[in-house]
């Protein structure tokens, strides 16, 4: 029995299509498929799937072009599932609006977990929440207050903005450029030192052990992700 959640699989390899359809159906999802980028864009526009699994190596379009064109009209969660593991490919996909990136080969259990996280993030970001919370951390956007375990956190305005951004995108990788543009503006999109310093400051106020951060996870060469698994 499948749920009302509809996933579009975009991949031109029939064996991958079969593997994903079997695993996703067993996971309780309804599955449709597209073999080309053009077909995928048409199906996203007309059928409005709840999530897209996208390979980058398509016969007609590069998958990154599919992301770019889709983001012109839809905020549907997009998880890239690709054998391309170069850092530059991942950064560009995220900058264009991908929600996550899974390297081939992968386990269906990992993929299902990534899908659930992307759907949770999408549902959460669809509403404007005055209070953002994650485990032991709470942030009141309206009152401009933050706390951990009920104890107030003294955050600078930039630290507050960064934490709000991470909380709104919990579980999602945010690239350096995305964070810098959001917190400082487009003119500072390349100012990596600003970001390193701010991340260090925020970790100092959130983490029990800065050497082994549990909340703000580094995605080497790409950016940062707020861990969705609550630390023990």
N, C-alpha and C positions, 0 to 999 in steps of 0.2 A: 504494500500500500504506500503510495507516494503522498507527500504533503502538498500544500498550496505554494510552496517556495519553488520557483522555476529557475533552473540554471541553464544557461546557454554555453555549450562547449564549442570553442572555435579552434579546430585543428584539422589539417588535411591528411593525417595519417589514420586510416581506418582502424588499425589495431589500438591506437590510443583512444579513439572515439569509443570503441567497444569496452575497453578497460575502464574508462571514466564513467560511461553510462552504467555499467554493472555496479561499480563501487558507489556512485552517487545515488542510484536507485535503492541500493541496499541501505544507504544512509538516510533514506526517507525523502529524497528530493525528486522533483519532476525534471526530466532532462530533455532538451532539444539540442540540435547540432547544426553547425555551419562549417563548410569546408573552405570557404574563401573569406577574405576581408570584406569584400563588397556585400556578400550574402549576410555576413555578421552584422554590418551596419544597418542593413535593411531590416533584419530581424529585431535588432535592438530598438529601432525606431517604431516598428509596427507592433511587435509582440510584447515589448517592455518586460524583459526577464528581470528577475530579482538579483541576479548576479551573473557575471560573465567570466568564464575560464578561457584565457586567450593565449594561444601559441604565437610567438613572434614570426616564425618562418612560414608564412603563407604564400600560396602560388601567385596571387595577384597584388597584394599590398604587404608592406612590412607591418607587423603587428603594432608597432609604435604609431603608424599612421591611423590604424583603427582606433587606438586610444585617443589620439588627437581629434579625429573627426567625431567620435562619440562624445567627448567632453564638450563639444560645441552645443549639444542639445540634451545630454543626459548625465545624471550623477550616479548611475548604476554602479555598484561595486565591481571593479575589474581586478581579477587576480591573474597575473601573467604566469603561465606554466611553460617553461622553455628550457631547451638545452643550452642556450646562450648564458654563460655564467660570467661574462666579462663585467667588471665593475661599471664601466661606462654605459653599457646597455641597461643595467639596473637603474643607475642614476637617471638616465634619460626617461625610462619608463615611469619612474616615480614622479619626476618633474612634470611629465605630461598628464599625470593624474591616475596612474595605477595605484591600487590600494595595497597590493602585496605582490610578492615575486617568489615563486617556487621553482627550484631547479629540477630538471629531469636528470636522472630517475628520482622518483619520490614514492613515499608510502601513502596509501589511501587514507590511513589514519591521520597523518600529518595534514594532508590536504583538507580533510573534513574539518579539522580543528581550525585551519586558516579560514575556511569558508564561514564557520560559525562566528569567528572573531570579526570578519569583514561585515557580516550581516548585522551583528550587534552594533558595530560602530556606525553603520549607515542608519540604522533605526534611531540611535541616540542622537546623531547629528541632524536628524530631520526636525528636531524640535529645539527651541531656544530654552535652555535650562539655566535658571538663575543660580542654582547650586550644582557644582560638578563634584563628584566624589568617586573615589577608587580605593577600596579597602580602608586603610587607616588615614587616608588623606581626603580632606574636604576643602572646597574652594567656593566661597560665596561671591559670585561675579558682581552682583548688585552692590553689596556692602563692601566689596574689595577686601575680604578677609579670607585667610587660609589657616588651616589647622591640621595637625597630625595627632591622632589619638586624643582629640579634643583639646590639645594644647596649641595655643596660637603660634603661628609661624610668622616671623618678621621678614617679609619679602620686599625687595625693592620693586618699583614698577615694572622693570624689565623681567625680573624673576617671576613676578605674578603673571605677566603676559605669556612667558614661556611655559609656565606650569599649566595655565589655562589651555594653551595650544596643545600640549601633550595630553591633557585629560580629555579634551574633545576628540582626540585622535588615538585614544588608548588602544594599543595592539597594532597600530599601523605605523609603518616606517615613514618618517618624515626626513626628506633630504636636507643637507646643510642649506642649500639654496632656498628651499621652502620655508625653513625656520627663520633664516636671516631676513628674507623678504617680509614675512609676516610680523616679526618682532621689531625689526629696525627699518624696513622699507626697501624698495627695489634698489636704491642707491648703494645699499650695503650688502648686496647679494653675494659678494665675494669676500667679505670681511670675516674669514674663518676665526681669527684670533678673538674677535668679539664673542663668538659662539662658544669657543672652548672655555673662555673665562666664565661666561654665564652658566654653562653646564656645570662647571666645577663648583661655583657658588651655590647653585640650586641643590646639587648633590650633597653639599656640606650641610644643608638644612633638612634634607629629606632622608638621606641614607643613614642606617646604623653603622655601616662599614663602607667608607668611600672606596676602599681598595677592591671591594667586591659588591658593586652596586646592584641592588635588587629591583629598584624602580626604573631608573632611566638607563636603558640598555643601549650600548653603542653598536651600531651596524657599521663595521670597519669600512672606511672609504666612502660611505653613503650618507649616513646621518644617525638618527636616534629613534628609539621606539620606547614608549611607556609600557613596561611589562604588565600583561593582563593577569598573570598568575600572582595572587597575593602572597607576599613573603610570609614564611612561617614565623 
